[in-house]
Each structure stands twice: as C-alpha cells, then as structure tokens.
Amino acid sequence: MKIVNRKEKATPSITAVGDWGELPVRINIVNWRSESEFSPDELHFHLKGTETYAVLEGSAIFEVNGREVNVDSRHALVIEPREKHRLREITDYPYLSVIVNTINDNSDRVKA
C-alpha cells in the first residue's frame, strides 16, 4: 500500500486531483457552476493515454475527430489515443465531471 500526497493547483474551477507526480494515471475533477467560469478547450490529442470523461452533473458538447458528441450524466466518453478532441461547450450548468487519463505525463498531450 502507498499513500501519495496531492500537489495543489491554482485553477479555481478545476480541482486537479491527478497531479500527484507518483501516480500512473491523471485524475481531474471539473466543476463549473456558470457560463462565466467556462472557456472552451483547445483541440488536442494524447499520444498514448486513453482519456475518460465521466459526467456526473450537467451536459456538454465535445468535438471528437470532427464529430459533435453530446454527453450528459448518463454517459462516460472514452477518448482513445490520437483521437483529436476538445470540450467545446457546456449546455447545462452546473457541470461536474471526473476525467481520468491513463498516462500522467504532460508531454502526452499534443495540440492538434
């Protein structure tokens, strides 16, 4: 067994619980309460990591390989390595999701 301390992140609307350094995965919790807190994500892909967005509350529109994907609290969206994607728009607030990436390495994310 191992207990790892979380590193603090200064982004108020995104609680990064995955920047542990020692963990093999990255876990983020995103909590946007209103439109003023949200800014669209840039189109990107991950070289090796699979990224899963589990929406717990609200709904959103993602862009995945040029396709529009609507996701709400009934869904988890799995993004495979090299699939170009971004969170484009929140369509129902508050929005709460857990994001898990199988790789905890900033160099795995590439701007498309």
Buried (B, 14 or more C-beta within 10 A) or exposed (E): EEEEEBEEEEEEBBBBBBBBEEBEEBBBBBBBEEEEBBEEEEBBBBEEBBBBBBBBEBBBBBBBEEEEBEBBBEBBBEBEBEBBBBBBBBEEBEBBBBBBBBBBEEEBBEEE
